[in-house]
Amino acid sequence: MRGAVPVAMPSARGRPASVIRATSQRPAAIASAARECSSCHVLDNPRGSPPIIDGQHADFLAVQLRAFRDSHRDAFPMGMLSEGMDEARIQALSAQLAARPWPAVDHALSAAAVDAGRTLVADAGCSACHGPSWRGGGIIPRVAGQAPSYLARQLRAMAEGRRAHPPLTLDASGFNAVAAFLAAQR
């Protein structure tokens, strides 16, 4: 198959891994790849805390896939999965995932942490980029309703300089409080 890129996709919940041979021109193959992505990017994934990607902005998803593919961002297994993706496939997969609805999830969150996070995000001016409803746009991610454990991990990476972001001055409780507040938003 000319132009095909075999992409090893890990399985969710212990199912055997599958290999998808897809090209960016085959909508059915892109839809299948998007289903594979979504099978790991679930809140109850026992192997970690991946972000919610269904309904995330296509431009943001494309930037992240390029960063994984080009080894500018490290998060196993994303580097391996994005290896060899051409721009057309990245765009098609990002559009397919963005077209899905953002899942309605009720995260179990402490009211005290949500309140503390509200103050911290107001003080930090987070809405200047992410918007007043925390839904971002374009290359700025939606953080409203995102998985709190993922958000806390990314905030920590930003504060430590492992992810690009304006400077953050939070401690561990601050990461968790901001994550709780953002996760509580719709």
HUWOTA-V489655 format. One record per residue. N is the residue number from 1. D_CENTER is the distance of its C-alpha to the mean C-alpha in Angstrom with 1 decimal. Layout:
[[N;D_CENTER] [N;D_CENTER]]
This chain:
[[1;30.8] [2;30.6] [3;27.3] [4;25.5] [5;22.9] [6;22.7] [7;19.2] [8;19.3] [9;16.7] [10;16.6] [11;17.6] [12;16.4] [13;19.0] [14;21.4] [15;22.2] [16;23.5] [17;21.2] [18;21.8] [19;22.2] [20;21.4] [21;23.6] [22;22.3] [23;23.0] [24;21.2] [25;24.3] [26;24.1] [27;22.2] [28;22.7] [29;21.2] [30;18.0] [31;17.9] [32;18.5] [33;15.8] [34;13.3] [35;14.8] [36;14.5] [37;10.7] [38;10.7] [39;13.3] [40;11.2] [41;8.0] [42;10.5] [43;11.5] [44;14.7] [45;13.8] [46;16.7] [47;15.5] [48;12.8] [49;10.0] [50;6.7] [51;3.9] [52;5.3] [53;4.9] [54;8.7] [55;10.1] [56;7.4] [57;9.7] [58;11.0] [59;12.0] [60;8.8] [61;7.3] [62;10.8] [63;11.0] [64;8.2] [65;10.0] [66;13.2] [67;12.5] [68;11.9] [69;14.9] [70;17.0] [71;16.5] [72;15.5] [73;12.4] [74;12.9] [75;10.9] [76;13.0] [77;13.2] [78;10.9] [79;13.9] [80;16.3] [81;14.4] [82;14.0] [83;17.5] [84;19.9] [85;17.7] [86;19.7] [87;18.7] [88;19.8] [89;17.7] [90;14.5] [91;15.5] [92;16.5] [93;13.5] [94;11.2] [95;14.0] [96;14.3] [97;10.8] [98;11.1] [99;14.6] [100;13.7] [101;14.2] [102;11.8] [103;13.0] [104;15.6] [105;15.2] [106;17.7] [107;16.4] [108;19.5] [109;19.8] [110;22.8] [111;24.5] [112;25.7] [113;22.2] [114;21.0] [115;24.2] [116;23.9] [117;20.3] [118;21.8] [119;24.3] [120;22.1] [121;19.7] [122;22.9] [123;24.6] [124;21.8] [125;21.5] [126;17.8] [127;18.6] [128;20.2] [129;16.9] [130;14.5] [131;17.6] [132;19.8] [133;17.7] [134;14.4] [135;13.0] [136;12.8] [137;13.7] [138;13.8] [139;11.9] [140;11.4] [141;8.1] [142;9.0] [143;9.2] [144;12.0] [145;11.6] [146;8.3] [147;9.1] [148;11.7] [149;11.8] [150;8.3] [151;9.3] [152;12.7] [153;11.7] [154;10.0] [155;13.0] [156;15.3] [157;14.1] [158;14.7] [159;18.0] [160;19.0] [161;18.4] [162;15.9] [163;13.3] [164;14.9] [165;15.4] [166;18.7] [167;20.6] [168;19.7] [169;22.6] [170;21.4] [171;22.5] [172;20.9] [173;22.0] [174;20.6] [175;17.1] [176;17.4] [177;19.2] [178;16.7] [179;13.9] [180;16.3] [181;17.3] [182;14.0] [183;13.1] [184;16.6] [185;16.3] [186;16.1]]
